[in-house]
Amino acid sequence: MDRIRVASLQYFIRPVQTFEEFRDQIQGLAETAADYKAHLLVFPEYFSVQLLTLGDVKRPMREQIRTLARQTPRFLTLMQELARANQLYIIAGTIPTMENANARVCNDCYIFTPAGNYGVQGKLHMTRFEVEEWDVSARSRLRIFETDFGRLAIAICYDVEFPEIARTVAREGPNILIVPTCTDERQGYLRVRYCAQARTIENHLYVIQACTVGSLPMVPAVSLNYGQACILTPSDFPFARDGILAEGHPNQEMMVIGDLNMETIRQTRTFGTVLPLKDDKRSAKISDSPESIRL
């Protein structure tokens, strides 16, 4: 597949009374993406926190996150069914996942295929609130996923602020980097957005960012959300003028849709105006240790 259509969500989180109400919101979005002939639908990080409103939101957040993690099997079944029913690849945002052996909780993003198969990428770097308030642990393995339209990888929110992750991904051949995010205010959002734009320029990748919007005032750390979903391209002649293929209006419930030309991104890695992936000095075996000169 040389051309694919992607849909990235500005997902509006709101209190829900039942799991079925949560399901209906997700199902409606998946069906809408299918109506628009999308091949890939991207949900944001921690959009699953809606399910916290089914329980006692006055409990310590560390306990609530572990309660949410118990919803993971039900969540996975729902996403698997929607991917099959709508013949979509679905990047299912993130949900806390508990390891039975030691009750450690990680922030995991699942990718589902139209056939119902799935893989998982864990978040590699934890923000302060994840560590200090939620006691969520980092994963350690970066994965590359094979799809019908080529390879892709996932950098969950804070992970995109570490350039070496995207560079490692690009060297393995993927042309798409998915960035599910959850940010509570504009500065946090812009940290992720600016880094995502840098990653697409540095590595000649399409970067797809999905965001949470809306409010859960009763849930600390996600009581507010600021987001603007986008599909980003390298800044070069074959692509959008500003390196932005599509973006939403900040803080509104939206689905951002755009077509990716996979052959163009492949050609640009060889014939682009600049070739930062090829010209990286580390490829020339330059020492990682800078020379120290006394002045």
N, C-alpha and C positions, 0 to 999 in steps of 0.2 A: 504494500500500500504506500504510494508516494504522496498521497494527500489524505489528511485526516481532519475531522472536525472535533474540536474539544470544547467542553463547557465547564467553566469554573464558577464556583458559587460564592456569593456573598450571603452566607447562610444566617438567617435570622433566628437567634436562639430566644425562646420564650418558655415560660412555665408550661408543663403538660400535666394532665390529670391521670393519664393512663399510658402504658407502652403503646397501645394502638394509636393514640393521638400522635405520638412521636413517629410511628410507622407511616401514618397517613401523610405527614409532611414530607418525609423522605421519598415515599412512593410517588407523590405528585411531582417532585423535582426530577426523579428518574424518568418518569413518563414524559415530562416536558422535554428533557434532553433527547429522548428517543424521537419525539415528534420533530425536533429540529435536526434530525439525522446525525446527531453526534456519535462519535465512536468512543469517546472518553469523557467521563464525568468526574470532577474532582470536588470532594467535600473538604472542609477545613479541619484543622487541629481542634480537638476538644469540643467539637459541636455536640458530642454525646453527653456533655454535662447537663443538657436538658433533663436527662433522666434522674438527676439528683433531686429534682423537684417532686419526685414520686415518694420521697422519704422525708425523714426528719432533717431539715436543713440547719437546725441549731446544734447538731453534733459537731465535734471537731472535724476539720476538713480531712485529716488523715484517715478517720474512720469512714467518712462519706466516700472518698475515692476508692476505698477497698470494697465498699458496698456496690459502687458503680461497676467495679471490675467483675463482679459476679453476674452482671448483665451481658458480659462479652459473648458467651455462646449464643444467646438469643439474638444479639446484634449481628453476629456473623451469619447466622441463618437467614436473617432478613436481607442483608446485603447480597448474599449469594443468590437468593431468590430473585431479587430485583435485577441483578446483572444478567441472569438467565432470561427472565421474562422480557427484558427490554433490549437484549443483545448488545450490552454495553460493557466496556471496561470501566470499572468503578474504583477510584481511589477513595477509600471509605474514611477519609479524615483520620482521627485517632480516637482510641478509647483506652483507658487504663486496663492493663492486663496483669493478672496476678499469677505468679509462679507457685504452684502447689507446694513445692519442696520447702520453700523458706518464707512464703508469704510476701516476697519482694514484688513490688508493683512497678511496671514499666509503662511508658507511653508509646503505644504501638499503632502503626498505620498499616492497614490491610489493603491489598490490591486484588480485585476480583476480575475474572475474565468472563466473556459471554457464555463460556461453557460451564461456569461455576467453580473453576479452579481458583485457588488464591495463594498469595504469598504475603509475607509480612516484613516491614522495615521498622525497627525500633528507633526511637529518638536517641541520638548519641551524646548530646550535650543538654544538661538540665539547666533551666533558669533558676534564679534564687527561690522564687515562690514554690517551684516544684520540689526543690530539695528541702527548704526550710519549713514550709507549711503543709505540703502534701506528702512528703517523704517518698517521692517517686525516684526511681533509680535509672541510670543511663544504660542503654545497650552498648555493645562494642563492635558489632559487625555491620559493615556497609554492603548492601546487596544491589545487584543489577538484575532487572527483570526483562525477560524475552517476551515480546508481543508480536502480533501480526504486522505491526507497523514499525518494528525495530525495537531496540533496547531503550529502556528508560530507568531512571533512578529517582529516589525520594529523599529530600532533605527537609526534615520537619522543623519549621519555624527557626529557632535559634541556630540549628545546624547550618543554615545557609550563610551565617555570618562567619563561617570558618572556610576560607578559600580552598584549603587543601582537599576538602571533601568533594567539591565540584570538579576540581582538577583531576582527582583520582577517577571520578566518574567519567569525565570526558576522554581520558586516556583509554578507557575500556570500550569506547565506541558509542555510547548512548547519545541521542540527539535531543532528548527531552529530560528536563529536571522538574519534578513536581515538588511544590513547596506549600504544604498545608500549614496555615498559621492561625494563631489566636492571640490577639494583642488588645490590651485594654485602653490604650490612649494613643494619640497621634505620634508621639515620639517613638514609642515602641514599634508601631506599625512602620514608620519610616526607616527605622534601623533595618528591619527585614527587607523592605522594598528596595532601598538603595543597594543593599548587599545582593539581592536577587538580580538587579540590573547589572551590577558589576560582574556577577557570575556568568551572565549570558554573553557579555562582551569578552571576558577573559577566555571563555571556553567554546564559543560558537555553539551554544545550546539554546533551544527554546526553553524558557522557564515559565511555568504555569503556577500562579499563586492563588490560593483560595483563602477566604477570610471569614471569621465570625463577625456578625453585626448583631444589634439588638441588646437586650439587657436581662440579667437575672440578678436583681438587686439583693436577693436573699443569699446568694452564694459568693463568698469572698473569692477574690482573684479573677472571677469572671462576672463581677457585678456590672461592669461596663465593658463594651467592646468597640473598637475602632477598626474599620477595615475597608479595603478597596481591592477587590479581586482584579487580576490582570493576566494577560498573556504577553510575555516579553520576548523580543527578538534581538539578535546582534544589531549593532548600529553600523549598518553598511547598506550599499545601494539596493541590493535585491529585497530589502525588508522595509518595514514601516518607517516613515520619515523620522520619528522620534524613538525608534526601538520599542514601540508599544503597539502591538497588533490590536489589542482591545483592552479596555478597562471599564469598570463600573463607576457609578456615582458613589462617593464615600457614604458609608453607613446606611445604605438602603438595601432592602432585600432584592437581590438581582441574580441573574445568571449571565455570565459574560461568555460569549461564543466567538470562536475564530477558527479559520482553516490554516493548518500547518502544511507547508510544502517540504516534505522530507528530502527530496532531491536537492532543493535549494540550499538547505542547511549543510548537506554533505558537500556540495560543490564549494561552498564558501570556506570550508576548512582548507581547501587547496588553492582557491583562486580569489579569496577575499582581499580587500584593500590592505588589511593587516592580518597577520597570522599568529596571534598571541599564543595559541596552543603549540604551534610548531616552533615558535621562536623563544619559548621559555628557556632561559639560560640554564636552568637545572638540567635540561635535556643535553646540554653541551658539557656536562660533568664539571661545571664550575663548582668550586668548593662551597659548601654550605656556611663555612665560617668566614666572615669578612676579614680582610686584612686590616690590622690596626697600625695606624701611622701617627707618630708623635709630631705635633706641629710646634 
